[in-house]
Amino acid sequence: MARPILMPQVGQDLTEGKITAILVKVGDKVKKGDIVAEVESEKAVFEVEAFETGTILEIRYNVGDMGVVLEPLMMVGDEGEKLEAATTPVSAFSGEDAQSIVETAKENIAVFPRESVRENETAFLKSGTGGSSPLARRIAASAGIDIARVSGSGPRGAVVKRDVEAFKRSSGSGTLVNFGAAASTASSGRSVLKTLQAGVGDPVLFVHGFGAELSAWRSFIGHISVANPILAIDLPGHGGAANASADSFDDLVAVVRATLAAEKIERLHLVGHSLGAAVATTIAGGGDFDVRSLTLIAPAGLGPKINGDYVSGFLSSNSEAALQAWLGLLVHEPASLPGVLVRATLSGREGTGMVANQTRLAAGVFAGSTQLFSVRDALNRFGGPARVIVGEQDPIIPAEHSNALPAHVGLHRLPQVGHLPQLEAAPLVGRLVSQTIRSAS
């Protein structure tokens, strides 16, 4: 069935935005993550991503039109598919389908501050091959880059934002702190690193937990009130690094270190969840990076216990119903778990080595219901601002593991919250993370 790509919402007050570029035409094939349009609000220029692979069936706006947030910009589906109605609203998609579409539209955005763009750009060159998007040209202009020198990876070879950012990294041009994606290959020892928010100052790196991926942070980033660049990484066997493998906890740490070194990031803030929090703690206590602050959410590595039944059940689930049952354990109120999370997890596994590589990793970091690593010594060594946030009803990692922390580490135990405080108590956790980052200044 054809599904819409919606006008995303950037902030609660945005009701419409100007369509500044349409980067595809009817009949073009797109894949998940491709940039298909650019929209401008009063505060930002942002790119619109395709949410799944398919063929563009219909485009409902022209460049210069004002689009209403969460209304379809275009329709994507199977090649040759006929649309039943040219005005299909989101409400025509029932239940969880509509929720999935709306949540995807809110999350699949890349923001670039208006303060750093130039206003004298022309429309995207839509015909033929090559060309460049307005946002790419604006970023290039502000960094003094000749756009003609940049190779394009967008639709029909167009230069888009990520291409200019990659060129800047390789050439050392520009001052905007904005990192793109590093290649994910087992031979390089690096993983995928993406920018979730451009900004100034020391970057903040978010590290996800076992079974998650960097995109899981996107909705939470809206609760972070700092101007720093915000980055996120995919651990081996997860997300964009699904086909990379790691055999042990030390392997995970080594990959994150290698990725940071390759991107020449030496000074940063770290925020981690669960297994990712343990990785962040080890890096913070290692002394080879200047870690300005450390925030740990439901951290692993502070005690021996792990819910081994959850790990094995999660890995063996191959249907939406089975996966829903196991993922429901992550939150105190299973009904609060977004249905889109279940479907996205299943979709991410298709055609990849994700399950095999996560199973391999699980064998190296967990033995049944036991964690095979500890980060308490690393936490003791880290002397900077540090916070630990746990849910008192966490059934995956006992909240009691966070007892008896070093004196300089703040502890927040959240009642009626499970293993995902960043989802279940997002505003509070976002405020705590922001305070920790700002305290390092």
N, C-alpha and C positions, 0 to 999 in steps of 0.2 A: 504494500500500500504506500502511496506517495505520502511523504511527510514534509512539514514545513521547516525551513531554516528561519528562525525568528529574529526580529530586531532585538538585540540584547538590552538589558537594563543595567546601566552603570550608576549605582546609587539609588536610593529610594525616591529621590525627587525627580528623576528623569522620566518624562512622559513621551518625548519624541526626539528624534535626531535627524539630521540632514544626511541624505545618501550622497557621499562624496565620490564614491567609486564603485563600479560593478565589475568584478574581475573575471566573470565567466559569462557564457552565453548559453542559450537553450541548446541542449544536445551535448554540452561538455560533460565529460566524466570527471567526478571529483571523488576524493577519498577523505576519510575522517581526518580532520585537522587542517585540510586545505583552506586557505584564505579565499573567500568568495566575494567579499564586499568590505567597504569601509564606511563608517558612519561617524558623524561629528556631532557632539553635543556642545553645550556652552563651555564645558570644562575639559573636554578630552576628545581626541581622535582615537577610534578603536577599530580593530579588525574583527570581522565576523567569520567564524570558522564553520565548515561543514561538520555536521555531527555524525555522519556515517557515509559509507561509500555508496555511490549511485550516479544517476544521470540527472542533470538539471532539466526539469520538465517545464518550468514556468518561472519567469521573473516578473514580479509585480510592481516594481518601482523603476524609475529612470534616475540617472544622476541629477542631483539638484532637488529631488522630491524630499518632502518631510515624511519620515516613517514613524509610526506609532510603536512604542515599545511593546514587545511580546506579541506583535502581529507578524504574519508571515512576510518575509522579504522575497522569498522564492520557494519553489517546491522541488524536492529531489525524490527520485524513485527509480524503478527499473526502466531500462532502455525500451522505448516503444510503448510504455504505459500511458494510458489515457486518463486524464483527470476527470473525475465525475462532475466537479463544479469548479469554476474558476475562482470562486470566492470562499473556498473552504476555510472556515474559521477554526481556531484552536479548539473551540467548544465542541466541534464535530468529532474530535477524538476523545473517546470516553475514558474515564477513570485514570489508571496509571499512565496510559499513553500520553494524555495531556500533561500530566505532572512531569513526565520525563522530558517532554519537549520544552516546557517552560523552564525547568531546572537547567537543562542543557544550554538554553539561550542565555540564562543568567551567568553561567559559568564559563562558557567558551569565548572569552574575550581577552584581548591584550591591550592594555591602556598605555598611552603615551601623552605626557602632560602638554596641554596647549601652550604653556609658557615657553616651551622649547621648540615650537614649530614655527615655520614661516607661512604666511598666508597667500603668497603670490604663485600658487601652483595651478596647473591646468588639469583637466579631466584625464582619467586613465586611457591609455591608447588601447582601445578594445579590439580593434580589428588586426588581423594578421598575427604574427608571433612577436615575442619580445615585449618591449615596453617596460613600464615601471608604474607602481601604484603611487598615488599622491603622498601617502604616509612615508613610503620608502624614500621618495625624493625629498621630503621635508627633513627626515632624519639625516640623509646624506648632505643636504645643503647646510644644516646646522653644524655638521661635523667637518665641513670643507672637503667632502668626498665627491669626486666626479662619478656620477651615477653610471656613466658609460663603462666604467672599469669594473662594475660589479656584475657577476654572473647571477642569472635569475633561476629560481626554483619554483616559482609560482605558476599559475595556469598559463599554458602556451609559452612558458619560458620567461614570464614577467618577473622583474625584480620586485620583491616584497620586503617587508620590514626585516624578517629574519636574515635575509641575504645581506642587507646593509650592516646589520649588527655583526654578522660573521666576518665581513670584510673589515670592519673596524677593529675587531679583535686581532685579526691576522696582521693588520697594518699598523696598529697602535694609534689610529686616528681618533679624534674626538674626545669629549670630556663626559658625555652622558654615561652613567654607570648602568649598563644594560647588557646582560649576558644571554646568549642564545642557547643552542643545544650542542653539546659535545658528542662526538661519535660514540656509539655504544658497541664496543667490540671486546671480546674476551682477550684478544692479543694485546690491545693497548692498555688493558687494566683500568679503563675509564668507563664512565657511565653517562647517562643523559642528564643534563643540567639545563633547566629552563627558567626564564624570567616570568614571574607572576605579577610583578609590579616594578616599573622603572622608578628610579629615584636618585637621591644623592646621599653620600656618606658611606659608611661601612655596610656591605650587604648582609642580609639576614638569610641564612640557609635553613630551609625546612626539610626534615628527613622523615619519611613516612615509616609506618610499621610493617610487620609481616603481613603479606597478602594485599596490601594497599598499593598505591602509586602516587606520583607527585600531583596528578590532577585532583586527587581527593582534598587537597588543601585549598583549591580555588575558591570555594564558597566561604571558607573560614577567613581568607585574606581580607574580606570585606569588613571584618571586625578588628583588624589591626590598624591602629592610628599612628603610624610612623611614616616619615618621608623617605626612609632608606629603601634601596632596591631590595626586592624580595625574590629569592631564588628557591627552587625546589629541585630535588634530585630523585631519580628512579634508582633504587637499589637493584643489583643483579637479580634476574628472575622476575622482575616486576615492571609493569607499564611498558615504556619504550625500551627497556632493557630486558624484556621477557626472555629473549634467547641467549642472554649471558648467564653464566652460572657462577656460584660461589659455594665452596665446600665447608666454610667455617665462619665464625664470627670475625676472626682476624682478616679473612678475605674481604668481608664487607667493609671493614674499616680501611683496608688498603685501597679498595676501589674508590671510596669517597675521598681519601687523601690524594690519590693520583688525579682524580677529576679536578679537585681544587687547585692542585699544583699546575695542571695543564692549563687552567683558566687564569693562572697567575693571581689567585685569590689568597692573600696571606693574612688578612685581618678581617674578621667577620663575627657576626652573632649566630648562635646555633639554637634551633628549636627542633625537638625531636619527639616522636610519639612511639611508645612501646619499644620494639626492637630498634627503631630509628633513634630513639632517645638514648639507648645504650651505645649506639655508634657515635652519636654526638658527644656523649660524656667521655668516651675514650679519646676522641680527637681533642676535646677541650683539655683533658688532663695529660695529653702527650707532649705538649710544649713546642711542637713544630709549627703551630699556627697561633697567631695572636687572636684568641677568642675573647671577644669583648663581653659577652653575656651568654648564659646558658639557661634555657627553659626546657624542662622535661615533663612530658605529659604521659601519664600512666606508664612510667618507664620500666623496661625490663632490665635485668642485670643487677638489681639491688637485693635479690633473694633467690632461693633455689626453685620455687614452685612456678609451674605454668600449667594451664588447662590443656593437657595433652589430648583429651577427647575432642576439644574444639579444633585443635590443629589438624588432627587426622580427619575429622568430619568435614572441615572446610575444604581440605585438599581432595577428598574423595567425592564431593558433591558434584554431580554432572547434570542436575536439573534445577530449574528456578525454585521449585518447592523445597528441595533438599537444602539448597544454599540459603534460602530465606530462613530456614529453621536454625542453621548454625550461625549465620550473621546476626540473627536476633539476639544471640547471647552477648553481643558486643555492647548492647545498650540496656539500661535499666528497664525501659519501657519498649518492648519489641515493636509496638505499633508505631513508634516514632522513627523507625529505620526507613529511610526513603526507598521506595521500590526501585528507583532508578539505580541505586547502588548495587542491588542484586543483579539487575540486567547488565549493567556496565561490567561487573566482575565476570559474568559468564561470557559476554561478548569479547572481553579482552583476552580470554583464554583461547578463542577460536583461531586455529591456524598458527599457533605459536608453541614454543616449548615451555610456556609459563608454568603449567602444573608440574611437569617433570623437574624443572629447575627449582621451583619452590619446595618440592618434596626433597630434593637433594640438599637444599639449604637447611630445611627443617631437621634432617638427620644429623647435620653438623652443628646445630645450635641448641637443639632440644633432644633429650633422651626420654621418651615417654612424657612424663609430667615434670621433668627436671630441666632447668636452664643450665647449659654447660659453660657458662661464662659469668663473670662478675665484673662490675664497673665501680664498685665502692672505692677501691684505691684511687682510681682515676678521678672520681668526684672529690675525694679528699685533697688531691693535688691541685685541683682547679680552685683558684682563689678569687675569681671574679664574681660579679653578681650572678646568683643562681637561684632558680625556683623549681619546685617540684609540685605538680598538680595531679591529684589522683581522685578517682571516683570511689566513694566508700562502698559502693555495691559492685565493684569490678569483679566479675567471675572468671576473668582470664588470668590476671596477675593480681594476687592478693594486695589490698591496700596496705596491709601491715608491713609489706616489704619496704615501705618508705619511712618506717619508724627509725629513730636513732640516726638521723642524717647529720652530717657535719654542721657545726654551729652556724656557719655562714650561709647555709642553704635554707631558704624559706620553704615551708610546706603548706599546701592548701588542700584540705580534704573536703570534697564536695559531696554533700548528702544527695541521695536519690539520683546518683550518676554512676554509670558503669565504666566500660573500658574506653569510651570515646568522649571524654569531656569537651573536646573541641567541637563536637556535634551537639551533644546534649546540653551544654551550657556555654554555647559559643560566645555570647556577648561578654560574660564574665571572664572566660579564658582568654579571649582576645584582649581584654583590658589588662589582664595580668601579664600576658606576653609583651604587650606594648610598654608597660611600666618597667619590666625587666630590661628591655632594650634601651629605653630612655635613661635608666639609672646608670648605664655605662658611660653616658655622656658627661 
